[in-house]
Amino acid sequence: MFVLSLLESAAGEVVSKVTSLATDQLRLDIVWGFREEINKLKESSTLIGNIIHDAAHEPEDRKLRARADWMKRLISVAYNADDILDEIEYEVQRIVIKETSLDKKILGFFCNNPVLFRLKMARKINNINTSLDDLYKHAASVGLGMTRRSNGGAAASKDKWETTSFVDKNEFTLKDATIVGRDQVVSDIITTLTNSNNQENILSVMAIVGLGGLGKTTLARSVTKQLKEGEMKRYFDATLWLYVSNTFDVNSILHRMLESYDDVTGANLSSLEALIGSLQQKLKERWYFLVLDDVWNEDANNWVDLKRCLLQLNSAKGSSVIVTTRSAKVASIMETLPRCDLETLSDDECWSIIKDRAFTDPNAPIPSDLEGIGRDIAKKCAGHPLAAKVLGSLMHSKNGSNEWLSILQSKIWQVSSDKEDRRIMSVLGLSFDNLESPLKQCFAYCSMLERGSSIERDNLIQLWMAQGFLHPSHGHQTEQEIEMEDIGNKYFETLLENSLFQDATEDEDDYGVIITRCKMHDLANEVSKCESWTSDFNHEMEDHEIRHVARVPTAILEKMPNSSISRLRSFFSNIGEVSNTIFPKFRALRVLSFCETENQELPYSFSKLKHLRYLDLSDAKIKALPESIGKLYNLQTLRLPWNLKKCPKVIQNLINLRHFYFGEEMKFEAGILGRLTNLRRLPFFNVGEERGPAIKELGGLNQLRGHLIIIGLEHVRDGEEAKKARLVHKSHLSRLTFAWTDNEVPNENQTEVLDGLEPHGNLQSLNIYGFMGARFPSWISAEGGEVVKLFPCLEELSIDNCHNLESIRITQGIASLRKLNIESCDKLSSLGSGLNYCTSLQELEIKDCYNLTSIPITQGITSLRELKIDSCWSLLSLPSGLQFCTSLEDLYITDCSSLLSLSVSILEEEEISQGFDAYLSVPEEHCRTIESILGRSLKLKYVCTVGFHHLTRLKTLRIGAFWEELDAFPHFHLPPNSQLVELCLFGWPKLESLPQQIQHLTCLKQLWISDFKGLEALPEWLGNLTSLESLRIWFCENLKYLPTQNAMIEKPHQIKQAPQ
């Protein structure tokens, strides 16, 4: 039962947390006077924790409802205990802040009378202890606390999973392999498997990966059926099917292979050698097809052991294995063939499955009202064939539209005791039940997220952290305690690997911060709902059970009893205006997302949210923060509106703040940020001119990670002051941006400042903006080519708007560099020879460097894939060593007005340049992978493109704007089978016609024609471009005639910016 499993998990986690907090607080002086009560709380919670642990291994019985009610009571009591212990921690934080406050003043505090505080806490803890004692006494009455842990407990638990398959694994009937919507997938799998027989492999492995309920097992059965019938039988001599699940034991698998082969038991064979020997006799010189169904094992060593045994069974080449799994990690461990990632079915296909089971004769006419409801139910299946099968069977027993409508509107996906409903929950809950206990809470909490919305990894982890799901004790303890964020990242990856999250993407925001997002399947979203109330979920819960509320209007929320509101631990609001009267009622709130509300200010009662860990105001219309925000001592994550420009000084009291988000224009008074020593995430640091923060405030923020942008470096006096930032000690920072915003006047002092800002060697990305020194310090730019500083992790370097910079000599210590961008460096004339040491460089972009005359690439950069040169007006020639750039795919050259020679030939220059004033030549052999070439140089008089016919992969070509005295566009010799899809031609005044060869580009989809001043008519042969989708004509002032209608009929195209 999914709900009970979640309740047990939630109860276990919150009790574990209470036990841990109680243990920690026994060491505090503040608990003097009620230490005995806390010690009793620790003992009681430990006893209760043992009962919950045993409950996980007890068989399900008829007391499920009673057990669930007992768990709910326990959760409520444990949450209360958590709140009380948190109040104690809050008081500790208040005292610390008061004692460390520079002016010895505080905004106010929770309790002026320490004796009264202790009496109050003692009374509350006594009440908790009484409730825990009562729960402990009643545990036996609901079937708990009676099982003792033993070696057999774990085995019993594993055995239970092997019986959860809805079709008996020992009775594999081929008629069950009939599937809907997978014919092509089956065909593709069989083609791959049978082709693999011709490969030089004794064993090939294919993985079928997908969410639970998508039909992985059914698909594998359909493949097996076809391989056992007709012509397919010749590919395999034996087919074996094993249901694996959680237990991945090599001996057990080999035993069952014997049994699956000829129904002869191998129980009398105890040793591994005996099992292998028996299988060798049966499979000698035979091709076998083995299905390992529902594999969960993520230990590569286990698979290596099994594979070693399988390879010993025979020497015949061509045997194959199919593995079905929900985990991409499992697949990556085992597979040798292309993976089959199973997609969901369409709504129509789900409806087809439902019809087959709901009607005796699915081909008979169906009443329109039933079909409409049935199709809506099919949508609820979210493409899961198993859900469709179960619902179809359920609908078969229902008569009439009202009963079908009741299914559509029921809580079938959440809580139900009906047998068929439990089958659905069992399948969807199998991935869930395989998770660690804290992960179950993390997954269930995702129900707060809006259906279908994109989930941001960091934000989700911060929400989990606020709820206490990522307590460091959940990690394996090492010499250094594992960060909560690292535990959260591990959990996120696990949910992604188990297909509970899907469609993961990585994007870069405007400031270069990498943001990972994913989505949660609708059905998984439904499963995760248990103790939450959202606007898209029709809850019939008791108010006292609701702990989290999302997207519910305040008017509805205020109808809840105050006692229920006081229990809420999350409130996500983005609908209308939130009443200020609601805040004093939040007594247990950990998460407050106040986005897109109409409120322009926060009430003073905001300070009562002393449990608050997460506050999101990023999209709120708040104009200023109240002084009372300084009382939120437990706050871990604070997201402010990006247009907010001022923060009150009391922010310095938020000593537990780990993640702080605000806009680039935010101004802080001196001394605020330096006190927030727990910060992990700080987007910007604006160095103040006078009253603002000094660079030294970064000195104590050694936990910073991710991307840090330091702005206003012109306010740093010298290198010694810059060193006080201690960036060289910040080993967790992966990306750094240094920005000088007043960059009009040359300033050699900035070289010293930049020298003092030397980062840690773990840095992966560095951006230098607005630097006005003539040279870089030694840790970036080595004099004489010596290795001064190693940055073994640096992958990206960007140098932008450094107008006084004269030379860049890249140090040899950044061989890991993959991307180098140099832009708007007006005085830059030399790059030195250091580029040749960047042996991992893949992208090189140089733009608006007006004095740069050459680019010294002579050898070694075989990894270079993309070279872009734009507006380098003094550049006389391309790098002479491009012939060594054998991986080059994208070459972009534009607006280089002094460029007299363009050569990328693999031949020696003197061998091909005779008789040419200037030329453009493309490599004939080594650059066959080039996909895009863009050229624009007004001084080129002649273009030699003899190498173009080797560019069979060329997809994009932009070329032209050559010497204006040329009266015809040069021929560019594309291969006969050209795959070119995009062509942009830059002309000049004398051109009166288009190149004739364009008419043979049958794959061309986009054609741009620009600046053909003498062109009066487009040719009729444009009609030969059968794939053309877009025709754009720019700045062709004399164009008078388009092709005739017959020439362009049924040719999809659009003409933009045509002449008048």
TIVEX-669938 format. One record per residue (C-alpha): residue in one letter; x, y, z. Coordinates in pm, whole numbers, plus 50000, padded with zeros to 5 digits. Layout:
REM TIVEX-669938
aXYZ/...
//
This chain:
REM TIVEX-669938
m500005000050000/f501695031449875/v500175055250131/l501125033050423/s504645029550285/l504935067350262/l503515071850611/e506005046950752/s508815064750569/a507695099250683/a507215087551041/g510605070751046/e512395101250911/v510805126951139/v511315104651444/s514935099551342/k515355137051311/v513795142751654/t516145117151806/s519145133851645/l518095168951751/a517385157552106/t520835141552124/d522475173352001/q520575195952238/l521425175652546/r524865191652515/l523495227452531/d523485248452846/i520135263152753/v518335230252831/w519295233153197/g516065227553385/f514495203753134/r517395181353036/e515585151453187/e512545157552965/i514705159152652/n516535127452752/k513155110252793/l512155123352449/k515315108552302/e514615074452459/s510945074452354/s511705084251997/t514365057151978/l511855030452088/i509285043151840/g511955043451569/n512625006451631/i508934998851590/i508825017151256/h511944998651141/d510294965451222/a507074976251047/a508914977450716/h509544939750743/e506144929050870/p503674913350626/e500624933650531/d497484923250716/r493944933950780/k495034961451020/l496274984250745/r493825012150823/a494575010451195/r498295010451127/a497945040350895/d495985059351161/w498675050751417/m501365063551180/k499445095951121/r499195101551497/l502895094951532/i503755119051251/s501675146051418/v503365140651755/a506825138851597/y506225170951402/n505235187951727/a508425175351887/d510395188351590/d508795222551632/i509615223552002/l513245213851949/d513415239651672/e512175266251913/i515045257352144/e517485260051854/y515945293551760/e516555306552110/v520175295052088/q520565314151760/r518995345151914/i521455344852201/v524415339951965/i523315369351750/k522745391352053/e526175383552194/t527985389151864/s526075420251759/l528495449151717/d526185474351882/k524905448952137/k521375456152023/i518845432751878/l515485438651718/g513765419651993/f513745383752096/f511545354552150/c511595353452529/n512865378952779/n512585355253076/p514845324353054/v513115307553350/l509725311453187/f511175297952862/r512515266853034/l509215260153213/k507335263952886/m509655240252702/a509565214552982/r505755214152976/k505625209752600/i508195181752601/n506335163852880/n503195164552666/i505155149852374/n506595122352594/t503125113452718/s501855110552361/l504825089052257/d504275066152556/d500655062252457/l501595053952098/y504145028652214/k501515011252430/h499055009052141/a501584997251881/a500854960551943/s497124965851891/v497734975951529/g500174947651462/l503364967151528/g506314960751752/m505774922951753/t508394913451496/r512024910651597/r514674918551346/s516594888451223/n518684877150931/g515554864250771/g513874898050774/a515724911950479/a515264880350280/a511554880850348/s511394916250226/k513164907249904/d510924877349849/k507894899749883/w508954920149581/e509184889349364/t505444883549411/t504344918149306/s504314910548935/f500754910648812/v501334881348581/d502844850748748/k506484850548643/n506464812348627/e503524811748387/f504694831348088/t501864829247838/l502634842347493/k499104855947446/d499944882447707/a502634895647473/t500004912347253/i500734949447267/v499364982047134/g501475009146975/r504774990546991/d504964972146658/q507774993546522/v509694991446850/v509464953446845/s510654952846486/d513604975646563/i514674954546861/i514534922146661/t516504937946378/t519194949146620/l519364915546795/t519554895146479/n522144917946326/s524234914046637/n524584876846554/n526904886746271/q529164906346505/e532224891946668/n530574890147010/i529774859047210/l527194878947405/s525294910847320/v523114929647568/m520244953647501/a518434973447771/i514784983647761/v514435013747991/g511325032048103/l508945041348380/g507085014748573/g503915004948394/l505095014948046/g505134979047925/k508814969747929/t508024934048031/t505204931147778/l507494944447506/a510184919047594/r507554891547583/s506424902347239/v510024901147116/t510434866547270/k507264854447104/q508404865246758/l511854850146808/k510224816546887/e508024816346578/g508514811746205/e511684823446038/m512914839546356/k513444805746520/r516684801246328/y518404829446519/f518234813746866/d518214777646979/a516924784747329/t514944812647496/l515214818047870/w513164841948087/l514104852948439/y512374877548669/v515194893948868/s513824923749064/n515804934549373/t517674902049424/f520654899949188/d522394868349302/v524574850749042/n523984815749182/s520254821349193/i520164834148835/l522124804248704/h519864780648903/r516784795748744/m518354795148399/l518594757348438/e514994755348554/s513814778248275/y515604756948015/d513984723148072/d512034725448401/v514734704248569/t515634717848909/g519234726748984/a518694727249358/n521144698649409/l523914718849247/s525414740149519/s528664752749372/l529054778749101/e531284755448902/a528614728148903/l525944752348780/i528164764948498/g529084729548403/s525444718848382/l524524748548169/q527524742547943/q526224707747867/k522804720947770/l523914751947578/k527084738947416/e527494754847070/r523944768447093/w522714803947059/y520504814247348/f518264844047408/l517994854347774/v515604879947923/l516474894548264/d513254911548365/d512964940648611/v516614944748706/w517414968948989/n521034960249058/e523324990649023/d526474973149140/a528684968548835/n530644940949010/n527544918849030/w526994922048655/v530674915248583/d530414883048785/l527304871748598/k528714881148258/r531884861448331/c529724830748396/l527584835748086/l530654838547865/q531774804347989/l528574786947880/n529684782747519/s531974796847255/a529314802346987/k529024838546879/g525544853646863/s523764848847198/s521814878947324/v520394892647648/i517554917147698/v517424936048027/t514294954648134/t514844981448395/r513625014848518/s517125026748589/a519335042748324/k522285034748548/v521484997448536/a521284999648159/s524605017548127/i526284990248335/m524984961048131/e524254971647773/t526454966147468/l523814974447204/p521855006647145/r519335012147423/c515565011047380/d514125040347575/l510435032047594/e508085061247536/t504555065247667/l501595055947450/s499245081147295/d495815087647445/d494245069347150/e496415038747214/c495485038847583/w491835041347484/s492315011447254/i493664991047546/i490765001747770/k488204992547503/d489674957747464/r489014950947831/a485964972247902/f483774957247628/t483074921347538/d483114931647174/p485384962047136/n484444964746767/a480754970046845/p479375005546842/i480035024547166/p477585050347306/s478995085147257/d478685094547626/l480665063847730/e483315070047467/g483755106047581/i484225095847943/g486405066447842/r488725088547640/d489065112247937/i489985082448155/a492515071947890/k494155105847929/k494495098948301/c496595068648212/a499295092748098/g500435068147832/h500945039048074/p499605006947922/l499454989848262/a497225017148401/a495015013948093/k494754976148138/v493784979148504/l491255006648440/g489794987848145/s489244957448367/l487624979448631/m485354996248378/h484254962348246/s482474956548578/k480784990648574/n477564997748387/g476465031648258/s477995065748225/n477495075448588/e479675047148709/w482335054948451/l482145091548554/s482705081448914/i485955064648807/l487035095748621/q486365117848923/s487555094049193/k490835093149388/i491865061749206/w495435074349163/q495905083949526/v494215063649794/s492005033349747/s491514999249902/d490094984349585/k492114954949452/e492574968249102/d493555002349234/r496194986549457/r497624969549149/i498175003548986/m499715017649304/s501894986749337/v503374991648992/l503845029149025/g505045024449380/l507674998649297/s510235025149205/f509115044549510/d509525014949745/n513005008449612/l514115042849734/e515805050550061/s513465063050331/p514425100250311/l514155098949933/k510525087949963/q509755119950148/c511635140049888/f509625124549607/a506305128649785/y507095165249847/c507305170949471/s503505170949465/m503785207549567/l505195215749226/e502795226748957/r501735198748726/g503745198248405/s506065225848521/s509815224848487/i511635215448807/e514835234448882/r517315211749053/d518825237049296/n515465251149396/l514035216749464/i517055206949672/q516665238649878/l513005230049941/w513975195150055/m516625210250277/a514115234050435/q511855204950528/g514725186850697/f514835158350444/l518575162950381/h519935160450731/p523685153050706/s523215121750918/h521585105850614/g524915105850437/h527815082550504/q529925100550758/t533495107750665/e536155129050821/q534225158850683/e530445159950715/i528635156450384/e526915188450271/m523125188450256/e523335201349900/d525485171549801/i522985147449953/g520215165449761/n522135162449435/k522525125249495/y518795121749560/f517945141749247/e520155119349033/t518595088249186/l515065099849106/l516195108048753/e517815074148708/n514685056548832/s512535075348578/l510555093148849/f512045124648702/q512525127548328/d513515150748041/a516545165648218/t518055196148047/e520855220748120/d520565257648035/e522745288048098/d521125319748228/d522095355448135/y524925354748387/g526425321648284/v524905301348567/i524195265348466/i520625255748558/t519525219448552/r515835213148503/c513665182348465/k510025172648458/m507905149848666/h505495126948487/d501855135548553/l501215101048693/a504255103148918/n502955136849032/e499655120849127/v501445093149316/s503525117849512/k500475135049659/c499725123950012/e499715151250268/s499515181450040/w496705203449921/t497005220249583/s494625238249353/d494785210049096/f494085182549349/n490615177449495/h491455167549851/e489025152450095/m491605150750373/e490985160050729/d492335195050783/h494685183551054/e496455160150811/i497415187750565/r500995199550606/h501655216250270/v499475239750064/a500135252049711/r498325276149477/v495265278449700/p493635312949727/t493885329450065/a490115331250094/i489905293450093/l492915289750319/e491365312850579/k488375289750607/m490635263450758/p490665262251139/n493515281151299/s494765248751453/s495145234051103/i496895264650960/s499295263951252/r500455229251143/l501315239550787/r504985235150695/s504775248050335/f502755275550171/f503115282849798/s500975312049689/n500795328849351/i497125337749334/g495965372949416/e496885390749737/v497765372250054/s496055386650361/n498395399450630/t496165383150891/i497305348850780/f500945352550889/p500425351251267/k498615317951217/f501675301251061/r503335285151362/a505295256951194/l506035270750847/r509365260050692/v508715270950332/l507035302550207/s506885309449836/f505365343849791/c505575346549414/e503415366649175/t501245380149455/e499875415349464/n501305423549807/q503665453249801/e504885449350157/l505295422850422/p503675426950764/y505675430851084/s504155397851204/f506385382250942/s508985379351218/k506885352751395/l507905327151131/k510815315551341/h510895280551184/l511165294550831/r514035280050623/y513025289750270/l511575323050154/d510935330049786/l509965365849698/s511595364949354/d508465373849155/a506665393349426/k505895430449400/i507545437849731/k509145472449726/a511135469250048/l511965443350310/p510725449250665/e513215451850951/s511515421651104/i513135399250843/g516225400451062/k514505377251310/l514325347951068/y517495332851214/n516885297951072/l516495309950713/q518625289450471/t517385301750132/l516295337350049/r515205346549696/l514545383749650/p512925402849360/w515515410449094/n514495447049085/l514945452349459/k517875475749512/k518315477949887/c518555453650177/p518185463150544/k521245459050763/v519475432850975/i520095407450695/q523415402150874/n521495383551148/l520595355450906/i523655335451010/n522255302450876/l521655316450527/r523185293350264/h521595304749937/f521025341749870/y519505353249538/f519115389749432/g519575412549130/e522725428648999/e521725463349125/m521305452849489/k523265475049729/f524445464050073/e525895484350355/a529405475750468/g529755446350702/i526555427750612/l527695400650369/g530895393550561/r528855380250857/l526975354750644/t529735328650667/n527425299350587/l526705312250237/r527055286649958/r525375306749684/l525975343949628/p525205356249274/f526845390749291/f529275409449509/n529245446849440/v532375462849582/g531365495349750/e532955528749682/e532655542250037/r529795528950250/g529365497150051/p530995463550119/a534765460950087/i536385432349899/k537685418350229/e534145407950326/l534565378650087/g537485366750296/g535445345650539/l532965331950285/n534945300450213/q531875278450157/l530835296949840/r530195274049547/g528965276749191/h529275310449011/l530345343049176/i530265376448992/i532375404049150/i531395438649023/g532985472649088/l536585461249113/e537705496649030/h536985504049397/v539735480049515/r542815500749595/d545655476249535/g546765440249522/e547125436749899/e543505446749950/a542425422749675/k544205393949848/k541925398650151/a539125383149944/r541065350449983/l539745336849653/v542685313249633/h541175294549932/k537655291049788/s537965256049647/h534215251349585/l533825280149338/s533565266648985/r532975299248793/l534245334648852/t533525367748682/f535685398248752/a534065430848635/w535415466248629/t532465488848550/d534385521748516/n536615512148226/e537295544548041/v540835552448160/p543925529748145/n544925518448491/e548055497748554/n547035494048918/q544355469748800/t547075444448710/e548055443149077/v544415440149180/l543825411548939/d547005395049064/g545595396249418/l542365379949301/e544115347949200/p541525319849228/h541775284249351/g543085258049110/n539675240549101/l538185268948896/q536385257448579/s535375290448419/l536825325748433/n535395357548281/i537365390448292/y535355421248196/g536425457548174/f540005452548291/m542055483548196/g545595471248256/a547995466547963/r548935431348068/f547575402948276/p549235390348595/s551455359748586/w548825334748699/i546995340548367/s549665352348126/a553115336648141/e556145356248032/g558555336047822/g556175306647804/e557015293148150/v554395274548353/v553585298248639/k550275285148771/l548375253348697/f544615254348652/p543955217748573/c540155222148577/l539795254748379/e537605248448075/e536335283047978/l538115316647961/s536435348547845/i538195382147808/d535795410247726/n535975448347701/c539585450147812/h540275480747597/n543845487447720/l545075451647702/e548005448747460/s548965412247475/i547765378747608/r550285351447672/i548345321047779/t550135300448042/q550905264147968/g549055254348284/i545575254548129/a545755225147893/s542165216647995/l540795248347830/r537915240147593/k536495274347515/l538325307647469/n536475339947392/i538275373047334/e536065403047256/s536365441047237/c540055443447323/d540875474047111/k544645475147166/l545285437947160/s547965431146902/s549485398147015/l548265365147152/g551685349247193/s552335312547129/g550435299447432/l547425288947226/n549395259047104/y549485245847460/c545665245447477/t545515209747352/s541855205447457/l540575237347294/q537335232047101/e535935267247054/l537905298846977/e536105331746917/i537855365046858/k535695395646798/d536195433346776/c539945431746830/y540825459146583/n544645458546622/l545175421146614/t547285412546311/s547725374946348/i546495344546534/p549425321946622/i548095286846581/t551015267146444/q550415231946569/g548855210246832/i545195221146845/t543765190546680/s540695193146905/l539515226846765/r535965223846630/e534815259746599/l536765290746494/k534985324346474/i536755356346375/d534645387846356/s535595424346303/c539325420446337/w540155448546095/s543965445446108/l544075407946060/l546155400245751/s545835362645731/l544275332545892/p546365311146126/s549005292645928/g548485260846127/l544815254246055/q545875223745856/f546555207146193/c543005214346317/t541675181346192/s538475183046404/l537335216746267/e533575217646202/d532635254546203/l534705282546050/y533295317746071/i535085347745925/t533345381145885/d534165418245859/c537945414145847/s538585442645604/s542405438845585/l542325401845516/l544225396245193/s544775359045226/l542445331645338/s544155298145345/v543055266745519/s544685242745278/i546585212045388/l549065219745109/e552065242045154/e551215278245072/e553845282644805/e552575252244617/i549135266344547/s549415304044566/q551215310644240/g549245334144019/f546705343544287/d546575377744451/a544425363144727/y542475331444770/l540095311044980/s540955274344992/v539345246945197/p541175215045304/e540685186045068/e541025157645318/h541405166345683/c538425190045713/r535725168745557/t533645173145873/i533235210745835/e529535218945873/s529475256645839/i531655282045658/l531015319145671/g533165344145487/r533005381645431/s536075401645328/l535855432045107/k539455430644975/l539525395144841/k540095396544465/y540015359944379/v538525329644547/c539825294444497/t537405268644634/v538825237144485/g538475219344818/f534735225244860/h533845193844670/h535255173144960/l532855188645213/t530125162245200/r528815171645547/l528565208845480/k525115220845594/t525515258745611/l527465281645376/r527595319345398/i529965334845149/g530535366544954/a531165404144990/f534425400444798/w536265426044586/e533735449944437/e535395449844093/l534455413144038/d531585410843788/a530595374643863/f530225354344178/p533035328144202/h532095291944156/f532335273244485/h532525237344360/l530185219244598/p530035181044573/p527365165644344/n525585150344643/s525715181944852/q523675181545175/l523655219445199/v520435231945365/e521235268645424/l522985292445179/c523575329545231/l525125349544945/f526555384445007/g526865403544681/w528185437344562/p527035464044311/k528355448143990/l526635414644030/e523715409943788/s522985372743832/l523015344444084/p525535315844065/q524145289343828/q525155260244046/i522505268944307/q519835252144094/h521385218044165/l521145221044545/t518095198844590/c518405197444972/l518455235145012/k515795247745255/q516865283545318/l518275307845063/w519345343045158/i520315367844888/s521785400845008/d523335431444842/f523055419644476/k522725455944361/g522695448343987/l520225419544001/e516955427343819/a515265393143795/l515355360243980/p515905330043750/e513165305443660/w515335276343776/l514565285444139/g511625262144080/n514095233044077/l514755238144448/t512155213144560/s513065215244930/l513105253144953/e511125266245250/s512395301745293/l513615327245037/r514885359945182/i515935389344968/w517705418545131/f518965451344986/c518555442344617/e517285476844517/n517075470044143/l515175437044163/k512065439943946/y510955404743852/l510295373644058/p510035339043897/t506745331243726/q503925315443920/n504435282643735/a508045281443844/m507245287044211/i503875269144241/e503595246344547/k507075257044654/p506765267645020/h508685299845065/q508595333945218/i510135366145094/k511365390545355/q512675425645313/a512035426144942/p512545459544763/q509645482944716/
//
